[in-house]
Amino acid sequence: MKEFKALATERYSVRKFDTRPVEQEKVDILLEVARLAPTAHNYQPQRLLVLNSEESLNKLKDCTNGHFNAPLAIIVCYDNTVSWKREYDDADMGVVDASIVGSHIMFTVADIGLGTTWIAHFDPTKVRKAYNLPDNIIPVAIFPIGYPHPDCVPAPGHTKRFDVSEFTTYNSF
């Protein structure tokens, strides 16, 4: 495995995919890292919808404008009847848990030679309807996954990053 900082530096949002299918062994790796992701109180509310058929992937096109014709997609959701709620304000940590799972998937995708992008711009009502999700299953992110197309390159602004000092404050006592 790559050193994490190198992986985080090299990874970019892939928006154009080769037509090669993703091998089941690689799908299994992604599902395993999703299983191992930490969740609040280890309640494990994550629920994954794996889209690997033409029919299921075509439904996704109606839910978002960012499908990119990937041969595989994973929709990361959480079950709000299982997720931990913070006692002080009843905030549902399911979104946080699903985001941690999504991050694990995203970095592992890059590590095993595939590409993806984090899609948050989608209609959750359409996703719920298209895939018959019950009301307690909350979609958080969609990951189109596949081999990057040979002419796929990072977006122009990909390497632009703030200096650490611009988003960090120390409160020393």
C-alpha positions as CSV (number, residue, x, y, z in Angstrom):
1,M,0.0,0.0,0.0
2,K,1.1,3.5,-0.6
3,E,2.0,5.9,2.1
4,F,-1.1,7.8,3.0
5,K,0.2,11.3,2.3
6,A,1.4,10.2,-1.2
7,L,-2.0,8.6,-1.8
8,A,-3.9,11.7,-0.7
9,T,-1.7,13.8,-2.9
10,E,-1.9,11.7,-6.0
11,R,-5.7,10.9,-5.8
12,Y,-7.9,13.1,-7.9
13,S,-11.6,13.1,-8.9
14,V,-12.0,10.8,-11.9
15,R,-14.9,11.9,-14.1
16,K,-14.2,9.8,-17.2
17,F,-14.0,6.0,-17.1
18,D,-12.7,3.2,-19.3
19,T,-15.3,0.6,-20.3
20,R,-13.5,-2.2,-18.5
21,P,-15.6,-3.7,-15.7
22,V,-14.3,-3.7,-12.1
23,E,-13.3,-7.1,-11.0
24,Q,-15.4,-8.7,-8.1
25,E,-12.2,-9.0,-6.1
26,K,-11.8,-5.3,-6.1
27,V,-15.4,-4.7,-5.2
28,D,-14.9,-7.1,-2.3
29,I,-11.9,-5.0,-1.1
30,L,-14.0,-1.9,-1.2
31,L,-16.8,-3.5,0.8
32,E,-14.4,-4.8,3.4
33,V,-12.9,-1.4,4.0
34,A,-16.4,0.0,4.3
35,R,-17.1,-2.7,6.9
36,L,-13.9,-1.8,8.8
37,A,-14.6,2.0,8.9
38,P,-15.0,3.5,12.4
39,T,-18.5,4.6,13.3
40,A,-19.9,6.4,16.4
41,H,-20.3,3.9,19.2
42,N,-19.5,1.2,16.6
43,Y,-23.2,1.1,15.7
44,Q,-22.3,0.5,12.1
45,P,-25.3,2.2,10.5
46,Q,-23.7,2.3,7.0
47,R,-25.7,0.7,4.3
48,L,-24.2,0.3,0.8
49,L,-26.0,0.0,-2.5
50,V,-23.8,-1.6,-5.1
51,L,-24.8,-0.7,-8.7
52,N,-23.2,-3.0,-11.2
53,S,-25.8,-3.7,-13.8
54,E,-26.7,-1.6,-16.8
55,E,-30.2,-1.2,-15.5
56,S,-29.2,-0.1,-12.0
57,L,-26.6,2.3,-13.4
58,N,-29.1,3.8,-15.9
59,K,-31.5,4.6,-13.0
60,L,-28.7,6.6,-11.4
61,K,-28.5,8.9,-14.4
62,D,-32.0,10.2,-13.5
63,C,-30.9,11.0,-9.9
64,T,-27.8,13.1,-10.6
65,N,-26.1,14.8,-13.5
66,G,-22.7,13.3,-12.5
67,H,-22.7,9.6,-13.4
68,F,-19.8,9.7,-15.8
69,N,-20.6,6.3,-17.4
70,A,-18.7,4.3,-14.8
71,P,-19.1,0.5,-14.9
72,L,-19.8,0.5,-11.1
73,A,-21.2,2.8,-8.5
74,I,-21.7,2.6,-4.7
75,I,-24.3,4.6,-3.0
76,V,-23.3,5.1,0.7
77,C,-26.3,5.5,3.0
78,Y,-27.0,5.1,6.6
79,D,-29.9,3.7,8.6
80,N,-31.2,6.5,10.9
81,T,-32.9,3.9,13.2
82,V,-29.4,2.5,14.0
83,S,-27.1,5.6,13.9
84,W,-25.9,7.2,17.2
85,K,-27.6,10.4,18.2
86,R,-25.5,12.9,20.3
87,E,-27.2,13.4,23.6
88,Y,-26.6,17.1,23.9
89,D,-28.5,18.2,20.8
90,D,-29.8,14.9,19.3
91,A,-27.6,15.4,16.2
92,D,-27.6,12.3,14.0
93,M,-24.0,11.1,13.5
94,G,-25.1,8.8,10.6
95,V,-24.0,11.5,8.1
96,V,-20.5,11.5,9.7
97,D,-20.4,7.7,9.8
98,A,-21.4,7.5,6.1
99,S,-18.8,10.1,5.3
100,I,-16.0,8.2,7.0
101,V,-17.1,5.1,5.1
102,G,-17.1,7.1,1.9
103,S,-13.6,8.4,2.6
104,H,-12.3,4.8,3.2
105,I,-13.9,3.7,-0.1
106,M,-12.5,6.8,-2.0
107,F,-8.9,6.3,-0.9
108,T,-9.0,2.6,-1.3
109,V,-10.3,3.0,-4.8
110,A,-7.2,5.0,-5.7
111,D,-4.9,2.6,-3.9
112,I,-6.1,-0.4,-5.9
113,G,-5.7,1.4,-9.3
114,L,-9.3,2.6,-9.9
115,G,-10.8,6.0,-9.9
116,T,-13.9,7.7,-8.4
117,T,-15.3,11.1,-7.4
118,W,-17.5,12.0,-4.5
119,I,-20.9,12.9,-5.7
120,A,-23.0,14.9,-3.3
121,H,-25.1,16.7,-5.9
122,F,-28.0,14.3,-6.3
123,D,-31.7,14.2,-5.5
124,P,-32.1,11.9,-2.5
125,T,-35.9,11.5,-3.1
126,K,-35.2,10.2,-6.6
127,V,-32.5,7.9,-5.3
128,R,-34.9,6.6,-2.7
129,K,-37.6,6.0,-5.3
130,A,-35.3,4.5,-8.0
131,Y,-33.9,1.9,-5.6
132,N,-36.9,1.4,-3.4
133,L,-35.1,2.6,-0.3
134,P,-37.2,2.8,2.9
135,D,-37.5,6.2,4.7
136,N,-35.0,5.2,7.3
137,I,-32.2,4.6,4.8
138,I,-30.6,8.0,4.1
139,P,-28.3,8.4,1.0
140,V,-25.3,10.5,1.6
141,A,-22.8,10.1,-1.3
142,I,-22.5,8.4,-4.6
143,F,-19.2,7.0,-5.9
144,P,-19.0,6.1,-9.6
145,I,-16.1,3.7,-9.8
146,G,-13.9,2.3,-12.6
147,Y,-10.6,2.4,-14.4
148,P,-9.8,5.9,-15.3
149,H,-10.1,6.6,-19.1
150,P,-6.6,7.0,-20.6
151,D,-7.2,10.7,-21.3
152,C,-8.6,11.5,-17.9
153,V,-6.7,14.1,-16.0
154,P,-7.3,16.0,-12.8
155,A,-9.4,19.1,-12.9
156,P,-7.5,22.4,-13.4
157,G,-7.8,23.5,-9.8
158,H,-7.0,20.1,-8.3
159,T,-3.6,21.1,-6.9
160,K,-4.7,24.5,-5.5
161,R,-4.7,24.1,-1.7
162,F,-4.8,26.7,1.1
163,D,-1.7,27.0,3.3
164,V,-2.3,25.2,6.6
165,S,-2.1,28.6,8.4
166,E,-5.2,29.7,6.6
167,F,-7.5,27.1,8.2
168,T,-5.7,26.4,11.5
169,T,-5.9,28.2,14.8
170,Y,-4.0,27.3,17.9
171,N,-5.6,28.1,21.3
172,S,-2.8,27.6,23.7
173,F,-3.1,28.1,27.4
